[in-house]
Amino acid sequence: MARFFASVGASLVSTPLLQRAEPYLDTAGEDLRRRIFLTRGEGGETLCLRPDFTIPVCLAHIEGDEALPRRYAYNGLVFRQRRGEAAEFRQAGIENLGDTDRARADAATLAEALTALAACGLAEAERLSITIGDQGLFEAVLKALDLPVGWQRRLIRTFGQNDLLARALETLASDRSGEVENIAPDALALAREDRLAELEALVQARMDDAGLPPNRSRSPAEIAARLAEKVRLSDTRLRGAALERLRAFLSLDCAVSEASERLRALADEHGLDLAGALAFFDARAEALAAAGVDLSTLRYRAAFGRTLDYYTGFVFEIGAPGLGEPLAGGGRYDRLVSYLGAREPIPAVGFALYLDRLPKAQKEARP
């Protein structure tokens, strides 16, 4: 693996086994949060056994303040609860930080994951199942449907978790007028008319009448903004045609070589403005082909996402016959490094190999 890392210009980095838990709890999502091993530090801080490498590698980059673009490699133990598998296992992978040609960087990440698997004896792409998704394209569809920002955020949080997304869509299609029954009629009217200054004044007057001190809770402006958002969310109902458009998009499942044509046909049929997102989708497909990846071996599923909340765009998983879990997975996480403390936005994409699953796949691959 060290030879492979050197061949692609990735610098091997070491990170501590014990990590601050807060970055994981804040950014990784519920699926990982419920599987990490927590402990307490000597100063009472919440720590965890390293459950993945992406966050520690990003933190190490911020601390080292290295020039960009830069590629980091890792190979070590991670710890998380897994059904039917050991909770302590080894991961290896690459994090690519600062490459502003996102299409090329996405393509290189998937191509290098396949090259790494080939170096481990899994060279036949036709024997692998390669699934890609694109959260950015999903977000573009939500924007084209003109959903309130709050609903867009809620649906984005469920992307890649089909049961949660289905429940969210059912909620969005239902009558939720009961959610605002307890709001005073005058406040409800102001919220529905988006008269925030008057709503803030009304909240302030009610707080004064109740004798609430200024610092007891959120400010009147914050309360008014949250109240208006709650009303917008409760009043938004995704009716037949819009729901049909969203479900038509999410049902798309085809070879990447066919995906662009089918996505454009869907956008035209349903009147969705996806021009920018589709142009980037095409640019990435061209970059994948240029990197030597056969597009006919890749499956694009519009509803496919990964369960880590920090992903923002392209995602993928690579599996093999007889394995229920992926051999490799990765994707783009452009907002994470800034959240962790970088002084400026840093585009980022990476992949991880699940090394403990390779022996079974290698055995199945032998003639």
N, C-alpha and C positions, 0 to 999 in steps of 0.2 A: 504493500500500500504506500509506503514512503516513496518508492520509485515512481509510482503513478502521480503522487502529489507533486514531486519535483518536475515531472514531465509537463505538467500544466501550469507551472509557475506559482504554486500555492505554498505559502510558508506555514510550517507546522507550528501550532500554538498550543500551550498547555494552560488549563484553567483549573481552579480549585474544585475538589469534590463537594465541599460545602459552599452553598451559594445563598445570598439573600433571597428570601422567599418572595418578597414584595413584587419584584418585576414579573415573576411567574403568575402570582395571584392577580396582578393587574392586567396582564396582556395575553396570557396563554389560553384562556377559555376554560369553561367548566370541565370539559373532558379531561384535560391534563390536571387541573386543580385538584380533582377528587382522587388522583392517582399518585400524587407526589408524597414523599416522606418528609414530614416536618419535624423540626427540633428547635431548641432554644440555645442561643449563644450565651456566653458568659455575662454579657451586658443586658440580657433579656430580649435581644432582638430575635425575630423569627427567621430561622434558617431552614434550608432544605438540602437533601442530597441531590446532586445535579441530575435533573430529569431530562435535560437535553443540552445541546451545545450552542444553539443559535444565540440565546441571550448572553451566556458567558463570553462567547467570542466577540459579540458586539460591545460588551462592557470592556473587554480587554483592548479592543481597538480604540475606544473613547479614551481610556486611561493612557494608552501609548501615543495617541495623537499622531498616528502614522499618515503619510501622504496617501492620497487616493488617485486612481483606483487601487485596490489591494485585495488579494485573495488569501484567505486563511484556511488551513486544513486542520483537522483534528482526528484523533483516533483514541478512544478511551471508554471507560465505563460510564453508564448512566443508570439511574434508579427510578423506576416507576412501576406501579402495580399493573400487571397484565393478566388477563384471564387465560389460564392454561399455559402460561409461559413464565420463565424466571423473571423476577422483579429486578435483578441485576444483570445487565447485558452490555454488550459493546457496540458502539456506533462509530462510524468513520464518515467523514464528509468534507464538504467545502462550502465556505461562505464567501460570496463575491460582493464586495462593498465598493460603491462609488462608480460603477460603470454606467455612464449616462445613456449608452445605446441599449435601452432596455430589451428590445426585440432580440438583439444579438446575444445579450447576457442570458436571457431566458433560454434561448436555443442552446447556448454553450453548456448551461447547467444540466439540461436533460441529456445532451450528447455525452457529457463527461460522466454522468451517472451510469449510462449504458456502457461506456468504455471501462469504468471501474468494475462493473459486473462482468464484462468480458474478461478482464484481467483475473477474475475469480473463477473462470471456467464457464461462464454463462454468456457465450458469444452469439448465440442464435436468437436474433430479435424476434423471429416468428414464434419462438417457444415462450416468449415473455408476453404478458398482458400489460400494455402501457396505456394508462388513462390520463387524460389531461382535462383541466377545467380552467375557467377564467372568471374570477370574482369581479374584475373590472367590467367585463361584458354584462354580467348580472346587474351590477350597479347602474350601467348605462340603460338597461331595460327599465329598471325601477324609475330612473329619472325621466325616461321617455313617457312613462305612464303618468307622470306628474303627481306622484304620491307625495304627501307631506314628508318633510325631512325626518321627522320622528319615526314614521312608519318605514321609511327607507332604512334607517339605522336598525330598527327592530328586525326587519327581514334579513339584512346583511349579517346580523349576528347569528342567524340560524342557517346561513348558507353552508351546504355540505352535510347538514344533519337533517335528513329527509323527514323524519318524524316531527321534529320541531318546526321545520318549515311548513309542513302540511297543516299543523295546528295553527300556526300563525296566519296562514292563508284563510283557514276556516274562520278565525276570529275576524280577519279583515273583511270577509264577505258577510259577516253577521250584523244584526242590528244591535248596537251597543249604547243606545240612548240612555239606558239605566245607569251607565257609568257616571253621568253628570247630574243625576237626580238631586243630589245633596248640595249642589252649587246654587247659591242665591240667584234668583231670576235676573236682578240688575247686573250682577257680575257675569252671569252666563251670556247675557245680551252683549255686553262690552267685549267679552272674549270672542264671541262669534263674529263681531264686526271688526275685530283686530284693533280696537281703540285702546292701545296699551297704556298710554299716558293717563287716560281717565280711569282705567282699571287699576293702575298703580295708586292713583289718588284715592280710589274707593277702598283698596286694601289698607292703605295708611290710615284712613278714617276709621275703619273697623278695628284696627289694632289700637288706635288711640282710645276708642270707645271702650275697648276691653281692658285698657290699662296695661298693655304689654310693653315692656321696656324695649328700646331699639335693638339691643343685641341679643334678645332672647332667642330669635330664630332667624331665618333668612330675611333679607331686606324686602320691602314692599315691591321693588322692581323685579327681584328674583321670583317672588311668589306670583306676581302678575304674569311673568313670562311663562312659568311652569303651568299656571292655570290655563293660559291661552293654548299652550301646547297640548294639554290634556283634552281640552275641548276639540281642538283640531283632530286629534287622533280618534276620539270617540265619534265625531261627526263623519269621519272618512269611511266610506263603505265601498269596497271594490266590487262593483256590480258585474253582471254577466259578461259583457264584451271585454272589459279590462281584465277580468279574471281569466277569461279564455285566452287572451293574448299572453299573459304571464305563464299560464300552464302550458301553452303551446311551445313557448321558449324552453321551459324547464324539461319538457319531454324529449327534446332533441338529443339524439344519441347516434353518432355516425363516425365513420373514418374521418380523420382530419383532412384528408385529401378531398372530401366532399363537403366539409363543414361550411366553408365560406359561401359557397353557392346556396346551400340550404338556409343559412342564416340570413342572407340577403333576400331570399324569397320570402322568408317568414316576416322580415322587417317590412317589405313592400306590401305583403298581404294584410298586415295588421296596422300599417301606418306608423311604424316606430322609427324614430330618427336615431340610427345607430352608426352613422357614417364614420365618426371618429374612432369608435371602439372596433369597428370592423376593419378599418384601415390598419390599425395596429395588429389585429388578429392576422391579417394577410402578411404584414411585415414579419411577424414572428414565424409564420409558416414558411416563408421564403428563407429566413435565417436558419430554420431547422433543416430544410432541404440542403442549404449550403454547407451546413455542419455535418452532412452525411447521414441524416436521420431519414429513413423511409417513411413518408407521411402516411402511407397506407397501413403501416403497423401501429399507428397511434389512434386511440379512440377518444373522440371529443364527446364529453357528456356535459350538457349545459348545467345540470344540477349538481355536478361533482365539485366538491370543495374538500378541504382538509379541516380537521376539527380544532386546529390552533387558531385562536382569534386574531393573531397578528398578521396573518396573510392578507394581501391587498390585491393580488392580480393572478397571474399564471400559477397554477398548482399542478402537480402530477404525482402519480404513484406507479410503481413497476412491480408486478407480481409474476408468479410462475405457477404452472399446473400443480395441483395438489396442495398448494399453500393457501390458507385462508387469510393471511396477513401479508402486507407488502414486503418486498425485499429492499425497496428504496422509495423515498418520497421527498418532495421538496416544493419550493415555490418562492414567490416574490413577497417581500415584507417591507415596503418602502417607508412606512411610518415608524417602524419599531426603533430604529437607531436614534432618531430624534427624541422619541419618548424616553429613551434610556439616558438621555443627557447630551447627545451630540449638539454642537453649536450651530449646525446647519443641516438641512435635509440631506439624507444620504440614500440613494437608491440601493437596494440590496436584494439578493436572490441566492438561494443555496439548496443543497440536498444532503441527505443522510442515508447511509447504508445500514441496514439492520444485520450486523455480521453474524449474530447467533442463528439466523434463519438460512444462511447460505449453505451449510452442509446438506440439509435436506434437499434444497433446490439443486445442488450439484449432483447429488445421488440420483435424483429424478432425471437429470439431463444426460446421464451416461447412457450410451446405446446398450 
